[in-house]
């Protein structure tokens, strides 16, 4: 589970940096990494974008399950490390 959390975090960082660069510098990091121009996609970039999206869904589900656990009185690692 820790490996999946780390992978999701890395993908979210890549996605966040990419969107920040798109907004601030009109530079598409993912497209550049796979050899395309700004705004162009190929199979490799679409896979990266899909993985970033899946990482966001996974992270959202993890966050929601922790909130539900805390609100119902269940112990979580965040609440027991006070």
Secondary structure, 3 states (H helix, E strand, C coil): CHHHHHHHHHHHHHHHHHHHHHHHHCCCHHHHHCCCCCCCCCHHHHHHHHHHHHHHHHHHHHHHHHHHHHHCCCCCHHHHCC
